[in-house]
Amino acid sequence: MTPERLRLQNGEPIEAPVRNVEMDDHTAEYWARQLRIGAGIAAVVTAIGGARIAMGWDPLDRWWLIPVALAVLAQLALFSLPWSRLVRDGRTKRWLVAWWFGELPVMLLFGWVDPDGWMLYLPAAVLLLVTAAALWSPRFVIGLGVMAIGGYAVLLPVRAGTTAGTTFVLVAMMACVVGLTAIYAKSRRWLDDRRQATEHRAETMLAASADAVIAIGPDTTIRYANESVGQLLGFEAAAMVGNRLNELLPDERRVLAGTFLDDLLALPTGQSRRAESQLRNAEGEWVYLDVLATNWMDDPDIEAVVVSLRDIGARRALEDKLHLQAYTDSLTGMPNRALFRRRLEEAVSAPGGNPVTVLLLDLDDFKLVNDNLGHSAGDDLLSTIAGRLRRHVRPSDVLARLGGDEFAILMHDLEPGDAAALAERLVRTIREPIRLASRDVTCSLSIGIATSTAYGENGSSADHLLGNADLAMYAAKRAGRNGYAVFDPTMTMSVLEEAQLRSDLEHGLEHDEFLVLYQPVVDMQTQRVTSVEALVRWQHPRDGLLGPYHFIAAAEANGLIVPLGRWVLREACTQLARWRAESPAAADLKINVNLSARQFQYAGLVDDVAAALADAGVDAASLTLEITESMLMEDIETAKRTLHALRGLGVRLAIDDFGTGYSSLSYLKQLPVDVIKIDKTFVDDVHIDDDDVALVDAVAGLGQALKMQTVAEGIETDEQWSTLRSIGIDHGQGYLFGKPAAPAEINALLAGVSAISAHG
């Protein structure tokens, strides 16, 4: 099996062994180093023997200096041999075994011939054992030691004239030295095995990683690439090694890559930088990548930048789709309110103070079309009107559908007279009959016009400009509809109406005119009611029962949403406690409460939630707080702190209307969210629209990946229910399972009445 490159040592790529490989580079270098040390020691010991011959032998026997000198030179010559390559060959090892064991007879012969040689034998034998223990197995060392002890046992009584007792003591001490060197050899072998096992484990994990990992040296040369590079980019890992980074990058990415590396190298050793980038694969296709690079350039064992690449194409595709959904009206394909507001803010804050004109368009009595002809006819009407509006705007203008029957146009550098002329043309165009459901329908349009002023004067902000256009549009409606009005500061009637609405809201809070209805949320598989969502209504003394669309926006604008939301929260928790006290079937029931944007930003929110739970006597895990995407993304860092504080209480958290705002998935995974609620707009056509199926399926997969539950809102038909259930959505909510109901009806439902009456 071919060894794979795993790590860097001394600036060079190292071949790391896999199983069944006899010797890796690290071991080979170690052997080479020890063999050179051993050769040096052998040369020194041989030279000492030569000195002994020169000083103590008979002149006639000093010719032995010639072979001794040659032996010293030969041993010194061993330094230059390429041992790191030779030791991989089994034949070399056999020669080394012969060399080690061959040293002992030579040492014994010298000890026998030389009068004092028996004294030199002991240190020479010990040195031989020490060098052997650094390389060979304990068994080898013991075998070598036994031979050395045998020679010592012969020399002591014969050449040194020691007594039997002295000989025994010295031989026993020699045996201790042999035992210690054998133990050392065993410890070294154990450490080598541990090192190889660790390296093999790291190599296996790195090879099995889905992330592509490359190491880039100081000269931007790629020194290592794992096999996942081939799966990710289509390049062979071996072919990448040795190439410079710029050779693998398209021209347009080289400057960015160089800047990224320069910034990374400016960081301390071990610090990382993360980025998202694009690279072309071997087939020329763009691949979206998450890039995590760590600076190990100053680490002597690595001397490289280690880069991990992860394919985030699927995530980016989902984000792009969510982004499209978040900023595009699904019916007309126009920009929606969120995108229009962004473009408006950019326009009014652009340098130069050029005037910006907004036309706010609202169809008159559009509700009658929906009521008389149905929602499908209403959608056809809106699509036709959108097409007519497009014919009258310039390419540089922004035409958006803000929602329902409301449109808006953002225009630059438009004279006031031109805006009025355009409004007249639009009114005439919309008055032309439209064929719907075998009948001609005639619509009228009310338009409000407002133009920004320069240098911070009134009307120069996006909020003021939209507000002024809204005031003008209502002025057009009050003037008889089917016309337009240009904003005038005297248009204060709507302000007075808002003041009256605020007074009515305050009165309603003081006199308990609000009530809470509850809509069931069911398990998609068992149809069992698992929770209920608390929905506030206003029992107005004059106008009757009002839905949230009649008062929530006003309460949000004037700040009354905070006390109203606090009351809803306490009422919902108290009602949950009542249900649990009245019915065993409610023991596991949970309750969902919506938080408004202003309530979510309120500093006392966490205390309000804690007090509501404590006063009602229900556990925190029974309460789920729902927050919309747009609320989170307004200030993600503050939102994260608030969510973590709420999570600290033990309550569950849900993202409501998921998909209608724009939330980056990289932020979503950082938030302590338990539930994703899929907006009704994605549910309406899920049984007939493949795109909606794909999107809902992607969100379901996202929920599973992030360990979040998924809830589909607005389920009204069996087909929708069946499709969502097959996709794997956990829970469902909608008129198919039950409309918002009074507490007594929910109690009856828990007592045994099916949440889906048509299915029993």
C-alpha positions in Angstrom: 0.0 0.0 0.0 1.4 3.4 -1.0 2.0 5.7 2.0 0.1 9.0 2.1 1.4 12.4 3.0 0.3 13.4 6.4 2.4 16.1 8.1 5.4 18.4 7.7 8.7 18.1 9.5 11.7 20.3 9.2 9.9 22.1 6.3 9.7 19.0 4.1 6.6 16.8 3.3 6.7 13.5 5.3 5.3 10.3 4.0 3.1 8.9 6.8 2.7 5.1 7.0 -0.5 3.2 6.9 -0.9 -0.3 8.3 1.5 -3.1 7.1 4.2 -0.6 6.0 7.5 -1.7 7.5 9.2 1.6 8.1 8.0 5.3 7.8 10.2 8.3 7.2 10.3 9.2 10.9 11.6 5.8 11.8 14.0 5.7 8.9 15.5 9.1 9.9 15.7 7.9 13.5 17.6 4.7 12.4 19.9 6.8 10.2 20.7 9.1 13.1 21.4 6.3 15.6 23.5 4.4 13.1 25.7 7.4 12.5 26.0 7.8 16.3 26.9 4.1 16.6 29.5 4.4 13.8 31.0 7.3 15.6 31.2 5.5 18.9 32.7 2.4 17.2 35.3 4.6 15.5 36.2 6.2 18.8 36.5 2.9 20.6 38.6 1.4 17.7 40.8 4.4 17.8 41.3 4.0 21.6 42.3 0.4 20.9 44.8 1.6 18.3 46.2 4.0 20.9 46.6 1.0 23.2 48.5 -0.9 20.5 50.8 2.0 19.8 51.6 2.6 23.5 51.6 -0.9 25.1 52.3 -3.6 22.5 55.6 -5.0 21.4 57.0 -3.1 18.4 56.9 -6.3 16.4 53.1 -6.5 16.9 52.3 -2.9 16.1 51.6 -3.7 12.5 48.1 -4.2 13.8 47.8 -0.5 13.7 47.3 -0.6 10.0 44.0 -2.7 10.0 42.8 -0.8 13.1 43.4 2.5 11.2 41.5 1.2 8.2 38.7 0.1 10.5 38.5 3.6 11.9 38.3 5.2 8.5 35.7 2.7 7.3 33.6 3.4 10.3 33.9 7.2 9.7 32.9 6.6 6.1 29.6 5.1 7.3 28.5 8.7 8.1 28.1 9.5 4.4 25.9 6.5 3.5 22.2 7.2 2.8 21.0 5.3 5.8 17.4 6.7 5.7 17.0 4.8 2.4 19.2 1.8 3.1 17.4 0.8 6.4 14.2 0.3 4.5 15.8 -2.7 2.8 15.6 -6.0 4.8 19.1 -7.1 3.5 20.6 -4.0 5.1 19.1 -5.0 8.5 20.6 -8.4 8.2 24.0 -7.0 7.6 23.6 -4.7 10.6 22.7 -7.7 12.8 25.9 -9.3 11.6 27.9 -6.1 12.3 26.5 -5.8 15.8 27.2 -9.4 16.7 30.5 -9.3 14.9 31.8 -6.6 17.2 31.8 -8.9 20.2 34.4 -11.5 18.9 36.7 -8.6 17.9 36.3 -7.0 21.3 36.9 -10.4 23.0 40.0 -11.1 20.9 41.4 -7.7 21.8 40.7 -8.3 25.5 42.5 -11.7 25.2 45.5 -10.5 23.3 46.1 -7.2 25.1 47.4 -7.6 28.7 45.0 -5.0 30.0 42.3 -5.6 27.3 39.9 -7.1 29.8 39.5 -3.6 31.3 38.6 -2.1 27.9 36.2 -4.9 27.2 33.6 -3.8 29.8 33.0 -0.2 28.7 33.2 -1.2 25.0 30.5 -3.9 25.6 28.3 -1.4 27.5 28.5 1.1 24.6 27.6 -1.7 22.2 24.5 -2.6 24.3 23.4 1.1 24.6 23.6 1.7 20.8 21.8 -1.6 20.2 19.0 -0.7 22.7 18.4 2.5 20.7 17.4 0.5 17.7 16.8 -3.2 18.2 14.2 -5.2 20.1 14.6 -6.3 23.8 15.2 -9.9 22.6 18.0 -8.7 20.4 19.6 -6.7 23.2 19.3 -9.7 25.6 20.9 -12.0 23.1 23.8 -9.5 22.5 24.1 -9.1 26.3 24.3 -12.8 27.0 27.2 -13.1 24.5 28.9 -10.0 26.1 28.5 -11.5 29.6 29.9 -14.8 28.3 33.0 -13.1 27.0 33.4 -11.1 30.2 33.1 -14.3 32.3 36.0 -15.8 30.3 38.3 -12.8 30.5 37.9 -12.1 34.2 39.4 -15.3 35.7 41.8 -16.0 32.8 43.2 -12.5 32.0 42.4 -10.5 35.1 43.0 -13.4 37.5 39.9 -12.6 39.6 38.5 -15.1 42.1 35.3 -16.9 41.5 33.4 -14.6 43.9 34.7 -11.4 42.3 34.0 -12.8 38.9 30.4 -13.6 39.9 29.8 -10.1 41.3 31.2 -8.4 38.2 29.3 -10.7 35.8 26.1 -10.1 37.9 26.5 -6.3 37.6 27.1 -6.8 33.9 23.8 -8.7 33.8 22.0 -5.8 35.4 23.4 -3.5 32.7 22.0 -5.9 30.1 18.6 -5.9 31.9 18.4 -2.1 32.0 19.3 -1.8 28.4 16.6 -4.4 27.5 14.0 -2.5 29.5 15.1 0.7 27.7 14.7 -1.1 24.3 11.2 -2.2 25.4 10.2 1.3 26.4 11.4 2.7 23.2 9.5 0.1 21.2 6.3 0.9 23.1 6.7 4.6 22.4 7.3 3.9 18.7 4.1 1.8 18.6 2.1 4.5 20.3 3.5 7.1 17.9 2.7 5.0 14.9 -0.8 4.2 16.1 -1.5 7.9 16.8 -0.2 8.9 13.4 -2.2 6.2 11.7 -5.4 7.3 13.5 -4.8 11.0 12.5 -4.1 9.9 9.0 -7.2 7.8 8.8 -9.4 10.5 10.2 -8.0 13.1 7.9 -8.4 10.9 4.9 -12.0 10.1 5.9 -12.9 13.8 6.4 -15.3 15.3 4.0 -13.4 18.6 4.2 -10.6 19.1 1.8 -7.3 20.0 3.6 -4.3 21.5 2.0 -1.0 22.9 3.5 0.6 25.9 1.8 4.3 26.6 2.4 6.0 30.0 2.7 6.5 30.2 -1.1 2.8 29.4 -1.6 3.7 25.9 -2.8 1.2 23.2 -1.9 2.9 20.7 0.4 0.0 18.5 1.3 -3.5 17.8 0.0 -5.8 15.0 1.3 -7.9 12.8 -0.9 -11.1 14.9 -0.3 -9.7 17.6 -2.6 -10.5 15.2 -5.5 -14.1 14.8 -4.3 -14.5 18.5 -3.8 -12.6 20.1 -6.7 -11.9 17.1 -9.0 -8.2 17.5 -8.8 -5.9 14.6 -7.9 -4.3 15.3 -4.5 -0.9 14.1 -5.7 -1.1 16.3 -8.8 -1.6 19.4 -6.6 1.4 18.8 -4.3 4.4 20.8 -5.5 2.3 23.3 -7.4 2.0 26.9 -6.4 -1.3 28.1 -5.3 -1.7 30.7 -8.1 -1.4 27.9 -10.6 -4.7 26.4 -9.3 -6.6 29.7 -9.1 -8.3 31.6 -11.9 -6.8 35.0 -12.6 -9.7 36.9 -11.0 -9.2 35.1 -7.6 -5.5 35.5 -7.3 -5.4 39.0 -5.8 -8.1 38.1 -3.3 -6.3 34.9 -2.3 -3.0 36.8 -1.9 -4.6 39.4 0.3 -6.3 36.7 2.4 -3.0 34.9 3.0 -1.2 38.2 3.8 -3.8 39.1 6.4 -3.6 35.5 7.8 0.2 35.6 8.1 0.0 38.8 10.0 -1.9 36.9 12.8 -0.1 35.1 15.7 0.7 31.4 15.2 -2.3 29.2 15.7 -4.8 32.0 14.8 -7.4 31.4 12.1 -9.4 33.3 9.6 -12.7 32.2 8.0 -14.2 33.3 4.7 -16.6 32.2 2.1 -15.3 32.0 -1.4 -15.7 30.4 -4.8 -13.3 28.2 -6.8 -13.6 26.6 -10.1 -13.4 22.8 -10.0 -11.7 20.6 -12.6 -14.7 20.8 -14.9 -14.7 24.7 -14.8 -17.8 24.9 -12.5 -17.9 27.3 -9.6 -17.9 25.7 -6.1 -19.0 27.7 -3.1 -16.6 27.0 -0.2 -16.3 27.7 3.5 -12.6 28.5 4.0 -10.9 28.0 7.4 -7.2 28.9 7.3 -4.8 28.6 10.3 -1.4 30.2 10.5 1.2 27.6 11.4 4.0 29.2 9.4 6.2 29.9 12.5 5.7 26.4 13.9 9.0 24.5 13.1 7.2 21.2 12.8 4.7 22.5 10.2 5.9 25.8 8.6 2.7 26.1 6.5 -0.7 27.6 6.3 -3.3 24.8 6.8 -6.5 25.4 4.9 -9.7 23.5 5.3 -12.3 23.7 2.5 -15.9 22.7 2.9 -18.6 22.6 0.2 -21.4 25.0 1.2 -23.1 24.9 -2.2 -26.3 23.3 -0.9 -26.5 25.8 1.9 -25.9 28.8 -0.4 -28.5 27.5 -2.8 -31.0 27.4 0.1 -30.0 30.8 1.3 -30.4 32.2 -2.2 -33.8 30.7 -2.5 -34.8 32.0 0.9 -33.3 35.4 -0.1 -35.4 35.3 -3.3 -38.5 34.4 -1.4 -37.7 37.1 1.2 -37.4 39.9 -1.3 -39.7 38.9 -4.1 -43.5 38.8 -4.3 -44.4 35.3 -5.3 -47.6 36.3 -7.2 -46.2 39.1 -9.4 -42.5 38.5 -9.3 -42.0 42.1 -8.2 -39.8 43.3 -5.3 -41.7 43.0 -2.1 -42.0 45.4 0.9 -38.7 44.4 2.4 -36.7 45.0 -0.8 -38.6 48.2 -1.6 -37.8 49.6 1.9 -34.2 48.8 1.5 -34.0 50.5 -1.9 -35.8 53.5 -0.5 -33.4 53.8 2.5 -30.5 53.6 0.1 -32.0 56.3 -2.1 -32.8 58.8 0.6 -29.4 58.3 2.3 -27.4 58.6 -1.0 -24.9 61.5 -1.1 -25.9 64.5 -3.2 -29.4 65.2 -1.8 -31.2 64.4 -5.0 -34.9 64.3 -4.6 -36.7 60.9 -4.3 -40.4 60.4 -5.2 -42.6 57.7 -3.8 -46.0 56.8 -5.3 -48.1 54.6 -3.0 -50.9 52.8 -4.9 -53.9 51.1 -3.4 -56.8 49.3 -5.2 -60.2 50.5 -4.2 -62.6 47.9 -2.9 -60.3 45.0 -3.8 -61.9 43.0 -1.0 -65.2 42.8 -3.0 -63.4 41.0 -5.8 -62.1 38.4 -3.4 -65.5 38.0 -1.7 -67.5 37.8 -4.9 -65.2 36.0 -7.3 -62.8 34.2 -5.0 -59.2 34.5 -4.2 -58.0 32.9 -7.5 -59.8 35.7 -9.4 -58.3 38.2 -7.0 -54.8 36.9 -7.8 -55.5 37.1 -11.5 -56.6 40.7 -11.1 -53.4 41.6 -9.2 -51.2 39.9 -11.8 -53.0 41.8 -14.6 -52.6 45.2 -12.8 -49.0 44.5 -12.1 -48.4 44.0 -15.8 -50.1 47.3 -16.6 -48.1 49.1 -14.0 -44.8 47.8 -15.4 -45.5 49.4 -18.8 -45.5 52.9 -17.2 -42.3 52.8 -15.2 -38.7 53.4 -16.3 -36.0 50.7 -16.0 -34.3 52.7 -13.2 -37.5 52.9 -11.1 -38.4 50.3 -8.4 -42.0 48.9 -8.8 -42.9 46.7 -5.8 -45.9 45.0 -4.4 -46.0 45.8 -0.7 -48.7 43.3 0.1 -52.4 42.6 -0.6 -53.6 45.2 -3.1 -50.9 47.8 -2.3 -48.1 48.7 -4.7 -45.4 51.3 -4.6 -43.1 53.0 -7.1 -39.7 54.6 -6.2 -38.4 57.2 -8.7 -35.3 59.4 -8.9 -34.9 62.9 -10.3 -38.6 63.3 -11.1 -40.2 66.7 -11.4 -43.4 67.2 -9.3 -45.5 67.8 -12.4 -44.1 64.6 -14.0 -45.2 62.6 -10.9 -48.7 63.9 -11.1 -48.9 63.1 -14.9 -47.7 59.6 -14.2 -50.3 59.2 -11.5 -53.0 60.3 -14.0 -51.8 57.7 -16.5 -51.8 55.0 -14.0 -55.4 55.8 -12.8 -56.6 55.7 -16.4 -54.8 52.4 -17.1 -56.2 50.7 -14.1 -59.8 51.8 -15.0 -59.7 49.8 -18.2 -61.9 46.7 -17.8 -60.2 43.4 -16.9 -61.7 40.1 -17.9 -62.1 37.8 -14.8 -64.2 34.6 -14.5 -66.2 35.3 -17.7 -67.0 38.8 -16.7 -65.5 42.3 -17.0 -64.3 43.9 -13.8 -63.5 47.6 -13.5 -61.1 48.7 -10.8 -60.1 52.1 -9.5 -56.8 53.2 -7.9 -55.9 55.7 -5.1 -52.4 57.1 -5.3 -50.4 59.1 -2.8 -47.4 61.0 -3.9 -44.5 62.2 -1.6 -41.2 63.7 -2.6 -38.1 63.9 -0.3 -36.4 67.1 0.4 -32.7 67.7 0.7 -30.4 68.5 3.7 -32.4 66.7 6.4 -35.6 68.7 6.1 -39.0 67.1 6.9 -39.7 64.1 4.6 -36.1 63.3 3.9 -36.0 59.9 5.8 -37.5 56.7 4.5 -40.0 56.5 7.3 -41.2 60.0 6.7 -41.4 59.6 3.0 -43.5 56.4 3.3 -45.6 58.0 6.0 -46.2 61.1 3.8 -47.1 59.0 0.8 -49.5 57.0 3.0 -51.2 60.1 4.3 -51.5 61.4 0.7 -53.0 58.0 -0.4 -55.6 58.1 2.3 -56.4 61.7 1.4 -57.1 60.5 -2.2 -59.4 57.8 -0.8 -61.2 60.3 1.3 -61.5 62.6 -1.7 -63.6 59.9 -3.5 -61.0 57.4 -4.7 -60.0 56.8 -8.3 -57.5 59.6 -8.1 -54.3 60.8 -6.6 -53.1 63.3 -4.0 -49.8 65.0 -3.4 -48.6 65.1 0.2 -49.3 68.4 1.9 -48.2 69.1 5.6 -51.8 70.0 6.3 -52.9 66.4 6.0 -53.3 65.7 9.6 -56.6 64.0 9.8 -55.0 60.5 9.8 -52.9 61.6 12.7 -56.0 62.5 14.6 -57.5 59.2 13.7 -54.4 57.4 15.0 -54.7 59.4 18.2 -58.3 58.3 18.6 -57.2 54.7 18.0 -54.6 55.0 20.7 -57.2 56.3 23.1 -59.5 53.4 22.3 -56.6 50.9 22.8 -55.8 52.4 26.2 -59.5 52.2 27.2 -59.7 48.6 26.0 -56.7 47.6 28.1 -58.1 49.3 31.2 -61.6 47.8 30.8 -60.6 44.2 29.8 -62.0 44.5 26.2 -59.4 42.1 24.9 -59.7 38.3 24.9 -57.5 35.4 23.8 -58.5 32.6 21.5 -56.4 29.5 21.0 -55.6 27.6 17.8 -54.5 23.9 18.1 -51.2 22.7 16.8 -51.2 18.9 16.1 -48.7 16.1 15.6 -48.7 15.5 11.8 -48.6 11.7 12.2 -51.0 11.1 15.1 -53.3 14.1 14.8 -52.9 14.6 18.6 -53.1 18.2 19.9 -49.6 19.0 21.3 -49.9 22.7 21.8 -52.1 25.8 21.2 -51.2 29.2 20.0 -52.6 32.2 21.8 -54.2 34.8 19.5 -55.4 38.1 20.8 -58.7 39.7 19.7 -60.4 43.0 20.6 -64.1 43.0 21.6 -64.6 46.6 20.6 -67.7 48.2 22.2 -68.6 49.9 18.9 -67.0 47.8 16.1 -67.5 44.3 17.5 -64.9 41.6 17.5 -61.7 42.8 15.8 -58.8 40.7 14.5 -55.2 41.7 15.1 -54.9 43.4 11.7 -57.1 46.1 13.0 -55.1 47.2 16.0 -51.7 45.4 16.3 -49.9 47.7 13.9 -51.2 50.8 15.8 -50.3 49.3 19.2 -46.8 48.5 17.9 -46.4 52.0 16.6 -47.5 53.8 19.8 -45.9 51.4 22.2 -49.1 49.9 23.7 -48.0 46.6 22.3 -45.8 46.1 25.4 -48.6 46.1 28.0 -50.9 44.3 25.6 -48.3 41.6 25.0 -47.6 41.3 28.7 -51.4 40.8 29.3 -51.6 38.1 26.6 -48.6 36.3 28.0 -50.0 36.2 31.6 -53.5 35.2 30.3 -52.1 32.4 28.2 -50.0 31.0 31.1 -53.0 31.2 33.5 -55.3 29.5 31.0 -52.8 26.7 30.6 -52.7 26.2 34.3 -56.6 26.0 34.3 -56.6 23.4 31.6 -54.2 21.3 33.4 -56.2 21.5 36.6 -59.5 20.7 34.8 -58.3 17.9 32.5 -55.7 15.2 32.7 -55.5 15.3 28.9 -53.8 18.7 29.2 -50.9 17.4 31.3 -48.5 17.6 28.4 -50.1 20.5 26.6 -47.9 23.4 25.7 -48.8 27.0 24.8 -47.3 29.3 22.1 -47.3 33.1 22.5 -46.2 35.6 19.9 -43.8 38.4 20.7 -44.0 41.6 18.8 -40.9 43.5 17.6 -41.3 46.2 20.2 -42.0 43.7 23.0 -38.9 41.7 21.9 -36.8 44.8 22.2 -38.3 45.7 25.6 -35.7 45.5 28.4 -38.1 44.0 30.9 -39.2 41.1 28.6 -37.3 38.4 30.5 -38.7 39.6 33.9 -42.2 39.7 32.4 -41.9 36.1 31.2 -40.5 34.9 34.5 -43.3 36.6 36.4 -46.0 35.2 34.2 -44.7 31.6 34.6 -44.3 32.0 38.4 -47.7 33.5 39.0 -49.5 30.9 36.8 -47.5 28.1 38.4 -46.5 26.4 35.1 -43.1 25.0 34.1 -41.1 27.1 31.7 -40.7 24.3 29.2 -44.5 24.4 28.6 -44.2 27.9 27.1 -43.0 28.6 23.5 -42.3 32.2 22.5 -42.5 32.9 18.8 -40.3 35.6 17.1 -40.3 36.5 13.4 -37.1 36.4 11.3 -37.2 40.1 10.6 -37.1 40.8 14.3 -34.0 38.7 14.7 -32.1 40.2 11.8 -32.7 43.8 12.8 -29.9 43.5 15.4 -28.6 39.9 15.5 -26.2 40.4 18.4 -28.9 41.9 20.7 -31.4 39.3 19.5 -28.9 36.5 20.5 -28.4 38.0 24.0 -32.2 38.2 24.5 -32.8 34.7 23.2 -30.1 33.2 25.4 -31.6 35.1 28.4 -35.0 33.6 27.6 -33.5 30.2 27.1 -32.0 30.6 30.6 -35.5 30.7 32.0 -36.2 27.3 30.4 -38.8 28.4 27.8 -38.8 27.1 24.2 -38.2 29.5 21.3 -39.6 29.4 17.8 -39.0 31.4 14.6 -42.4 32.3 13.2 -43.2 32.9 9.5 -39.9 31.3 8.5 -38.9 32.1 4.9 -40.6 35.5 4.8 -37.6 37.3 6.2 -33.9 36.9 5.4 -31.9 35.0 8.0 -28.5 33.8 7.2 -28.1 30.1 8.0 -24.7 30.8 9.6 -26.6 33.0 12.2 -29.5 30.5 12.5 -27.3 27.8 13.8 -25.9 30.1 16.5 -29.4 30.9 18.0 -31.0 28.8 20.7 -34.1 28.1 18.7 -36.2 24.9 19.2 -38.9 25.3 16.5 -39.1 26.6 12.9 -42.6 27.6 11.8 -42.9 27.5 8.0 -45.0 30.4 6.7 -48.4 29.9 5.1 -47.2 31.2 1.8 -45.1 28.1 1.3 -47.9 25.8 2.4 -50.7 27.2 0.1 -49.4 25.5 -3.1 -47.1 22.8 -1.5 -49.4 20.0 -2.9 -49.1 21.3 -6.5 -45.9 23.4 -6.7 -42.6 21.5 -7.0 -40.6 24.5 -5.9 -42.6 24.9 -2.7 -42.1 21.1 -2.1 -38.4 21.5 -2.6 -38.2 24.5 -0.3 -40.3 22.9 2.5 -38.3 19.7 2.2 -35.1 21.8 2.5 -36.4 23.5 5.6 -37.4 20.1 7.1 -33.9 18.9 6.4 -32.5 22.0 8.0 -34.6 21.5 11.1 -33.4 17.9 11.4 -29.8 19.0 10.9 -30.1 21.7 13.6 -32.2 19.5 15.9 -35.2 21.8 15.6 -38.9 20.9 15.3 -40.8 22.1 12.2 -44.4 23.4 12.2 -46.3 24.2 9.0 -48.8 27.0 9.3 -52.0 27.6 7.4 -52.9 24.0 6.5 -56.4 24.1 5.0 -56.7 21.0 2.8 -56.1 17.2 3.1 -53.7 17.4 0.1 -51.5 20.0 1.9 -51.6 17.8 5.1 -50.7 14.7 3.2 -47.8 16.3 1.3 -46.3 18.0 4.4 -46.6 14.8 6.4 -44.8 12.8 3.7 -42.0 15.4 3.6 -41.4 14.9 7.3 -42.9 18.1 8.9 -43.3 17.4 12.6 -46.4 19.5 13.5 -49.2 21.3 11.7 -51.5 24.3 12.3 -54.4 25.6 10.3 -58.1 25.6 9.7 -58.0 21.9 8.7 -57.2 21.1 12.3 -59.2 23.9 14.0 -59.8 27.6 13.9 -58.9 29.9 16.8 -61.4 28.9 19.6 -62.4 29.9 23.1 -60.8 28.0 26.1 -64.0 25.9 26.6 -63.8 24.6 23.0 -60.1 23.7 23.5 -61.0 21.9 26.7 -63.6 19.8 24.9 -61.1 19.1 22.1 -58.6 17.8 24.7 -61.4 15.7 26.3 -61.8 13.6 23.2 -63.1 15.5 20.2 -60.7 15.0 17.2 -58.7 18.0 16.0 -59.6 16.9 12.5 -63.3 16.5 12.5 -63.4 15.1 9.0 -61.1 12.3 9.8 -62.3 11.3 13.3 
